[in-house]
Amino acid sequence: MRILLTYATSHGSTAEIAEFIGDKLGKRGHNVSVEDAALVMSIDGFDAFVIGSAIHSGEWLPEGIAFVEEFGDEIDDKPVFCFVTCIRVLEDKGYDWVLNNYMPPWLLERLNLLDVTAFAGKLKFDDVSWEEEWTLALKYDGSHPAIDFDGDFRQWDKIEAWADSIARQLKTHKKSKKDD
Ligand SMILES: Cc1cc2nc3c(=O)[nH]c(=O)nc-3n(C[C@H](O)[C@H](O)[C@H](O)COP(=O)(O)O)c2cc1C
């Protein structure tokens, strides 16, 4: 299958997750393009989509939102998988909270979502600009201050497991389409 794996990132860690998932799906025999959501010009010829966004101030990055708004109708009923990367997922019961609050139905309901997930991201205070520091101080959407989470929290084994599950779901999807 031709898969477009597109991501919205501010500091690059979501892009690295996208590349990693793309690599795993490629090894499963898929033809994968990994592209920055801000740079996607066309979705012609893709059979399935993986869309990832980092979260800032409790929301998807604008480039991720713009991708779904621009191409959502064209994607139509093709299978879509979504992930977000954030910090709040690290809190107690954070995973459920994130899925309930960072997967906005107003944006995603038009898509044929086969699966959604949330990954712990990367937040290095040495790398954030003063403007972002203000955003984190005033608008970070968590119940602990963001400064409590300074580091790279990406769990590659969980990300790999999700990539495997995408491959499995696409196999079943393809088969059920053939049986239609
Ligand atoms: C300015 C700023 C605001 C953020 N706001 C949130 C937030 O509201 N909730 C959250 O869980 N994580 C928040 N984060 C953490 C990011 O989602 C996390 O660091 C993510 O991994 C960044 O991905 P990137 O490296 O692709 O930009 C914020 C990070 C920054 C820099």
Ligand as a Chemical Component Dictionary entry (heavy atoms), coordinates in Angstrom:
data_LIG
# 
_chem_comp.id                   LIG 
_chem_comp.type                 NON-POLYMER 
_chem_comp.pdbx_formal_charge   0 
_chem_comp.three_letter_code    LIG 
# 
loop_
_chem_comp_atom.comp_id 
_chem_comp_atom.atom_id 
_chem_comp_atom.alt_atom_id 
_chem_comp_atom.type_symbol 
_chem_comp_atom.charge 
_chem_comp_atom.model_Cartn_x 
_chem_comp_atom.model_Cartn_y 
_chem_comp_atom.model_Cartn_z 
_chem_comp_atom.pdbx_ordinal 
LIG C1  C1  C 0 5.467  25.800 23.833 1  
LIG C2  C2  C 0 5.111  24.397 24.205 2  
LIG C3  C3  C 0 3.825  24.107 24.673 3  
LIG C4  C4  C 0 3.477  22.796 25.032 4  
LIG N1  N1  N 0 2.216  22.542 25.509 5  
LIG C5  C5  C 0 1.899  21.272 25.874 6  
LIG C6  C6  C 0 0.610  20.977 26.413 7  
LIG O1  O1  O 0 -0.267 21.829 26.561 8  
LIG N2  N2  N 0 0.347  19.698 26.796 9  
LIG C7  C7  C 0 1.276  18.703 26.690 10 
LIG O2  O2  O 0 1.005  17.581 27.081 11 
LIG N3  N3  N 0 2.500  18.947 26.158 12 
LIG C8  C8  C 0 2.821  20.201 25.750 13 
LIG N4  N4  N 0 4.062  20.465 25.235 14 
LIG C9  C9  C 0 5.022  19.354 25.067 15 
LIG C10 C10 C 0 5.154  18.917 23.601 16 
LIG O3  O3  O 0 3.952  18.428 23.119 17 
LIG C11 C11 C 0 6.226  17.843 23.520 18 
LIG O4  O4  O 0 7.419  18.427 23.966 19 
LIG C12 C12 C 0 6.374  17.258 22.114 20 
LIG O5  O5  O 0 7.117  16.078 22.196 21 
LIG C13 C13 C 0 7.061  18.231 21.189 22 
LIG O6  O6  O 0 7.199  17.671 19.906 23 
LIG P1  P1  P 0 8.175  18.270 18.805 24 
LIG O7  O7  O 0 9.578  18.042 19.267 25 
LIG O8  O8  O 0 7.841  17.503 17.588 26 
LIG O9  O9  O 0 7.852  19.728 18.660 27 
LIG C14 C14 C 0 4.433  21.755 24.885 28 
LIG C15 C15 C 0 5.726  22.060 24.408 29 
LIG C16 C16 C 0 6.068  23.354 24.067 30 
LIG C17 C17 C 0 7.468  23.647 23.569 31 
# 
loop_
_chem_comp_bond.comp_id 
_chem_comp_bond.atom_id_1 
_chem_comp_bond.atom_id_2 
_chem_comp_bond.value_order 
_chem_comp_bond.pdbx_ordinal 
LIG C1  C2  SING 1  
LIG C2  C3  SING 2  
LIG C2  C16 DOUB 3  
LIG C3  C4  DOUB 4  
LIG C4  N1  SING 5  
LIG C4  C14 SING 6  
LIG N1  C5  DOUB 7  
LIG C5  C6  SING 8  
LIG C5  C8  SING 9  
LIG C6  O1  DOUB 10 
LIG C6  N2  SING 11 
LIG N2  C7  SING 12 
LIG C7  O2  DOUB 13 
LIG C7  N3  SING 14 
LIG N3  C8  DOUB 15 
LIG C8  N4  SING 16 
LIG N4  C9  SING 17 
LIG N4  C14 SING 18 
LIG C9  C10 SING 19 
LIG C10 O3  SING 20 
LIG C10 C11 SING 21 
LIG C11 O4  SING 22 
LIG C11 C12 SING 23 
LIG C12 O5  SING 24 
LIG C12 C13 SING 25 
LIG C13 O6  SING 26 
LIG O6  P1  SING 27 
LIG P1  O7  DOUB 28 
LIG P1  O8  SING 29 
LIG P1  O9  SING 30 
LIG C14 C15 DOUB 31 
LIG C15 C16 SING 32 
LIG C16 C17 SING 33 
# 
